[in-house]
Amino acid sequence: MKKCPKCGREVKRLLALSRTDNKTMICDECGTMEALDSLTHRGLSPQERTKIAVEATGNRWAVENFNATYY
């Protein structure tokens, strides 16, 4: 097991490259959050950012619930 330098969680593999320095390997969840945070500069609304985050989980129920709530 390896420890993610960003969140400190123990994970099997560090597969994501941190966008903050382009050299530190971090866990997938932290990598996803950094990617979503970088989208805020492109003018996405909070609703659009949340939709991307919900879809990234792969949880069908959460996606259906989000769509039923906002669309």
C-alpha positions, 0 to 999 in steps of 0.5 A: 500500500502507498500513501497519497501525499495529498490526502494521506489515504492508503491506496494500492496505487498512485496513478494520477499526476498532480496538476499542481506541480506535474511531478507528484503522483497522487491517488485517483480521487485527488486527481479527479478533484484537481481536474474538476477544480481546474474546470472552474476557470473555464466558466462552468457553473456550480451545477455543471461542476457538480454534474461532472463530479457525480458522473465521475463516481459511476454511481447510476443512482446518483446520476439519475437523482441529479438529473431528476433534480436539475433537469 
